[in-house]
Amino acid sequence: MVDQSAEKRSASNDDDRYEAFVRLLVEHEPRVRSFLRGLLPTWYEVEEVAQEASLVAWRKFDDFEEGTSFGGWLLTIARFEALKYRRRVARSRLVFVDEVWDLLAEEASGEELQQIRRQHLEICLEKLGSPKRDLLLHVHTHGVVMRKAASESGKSEQAFYKVIQRLRAVVLGCIKKEIATEGA
């Protein structure tokens, strides 16, 4: 005779395990898709590889060590799945060499750091105050010519460049300070 309470506990444990996996997957999937977008040329390929990485992660979920970074583990799986996908489509004329794939992977994983820097940039630009922030944002707008902006401000080019250089230095110092404070 089979112990029904043992079967119920086993089913309950399976449900808990499945739910834990789905929660972690949903939490980290946007980061994985962003990472894959840096590696793959189309959203179609990103979707295909992300799905395959999710399936592989589910199959290997028993190997995942609780307390470690699920996001890092899933990104590693996604990277290997992207490489496997690349091998499958290697017959295409538009194929990168391994070194390019490695560089793309490094760059894509650096996007999280870029997002943190952008957040600190926003904070530091707010701290500048409206006139200085507006001036700095204006000169960094696409199509703005520094010479023309200097002329419009009524300053010589050299004086205008120094003002912009000082504002950039203030913002950079602020970002470094914010990152250091966050890391502490």
Secondary structure, DSSP 8 states (H G I E B T S, - for coil): ---HHHHHHHHHHHHHHHHHHHHHHHHHHHHHHHHHHHH-SSHHHHHHHHHHHHHHHHHTGGGS-TTS-HHHHHHHHHHHHHHHHHHHTTTSS----HHHHHHHHHHHHTHHHHHHHHHHHHHHHHHH-HHHHHHHHHHTSTT--HHHHHHHHTS-HHHHHHHHHHHHHHHHHHHHHHHHHHH-
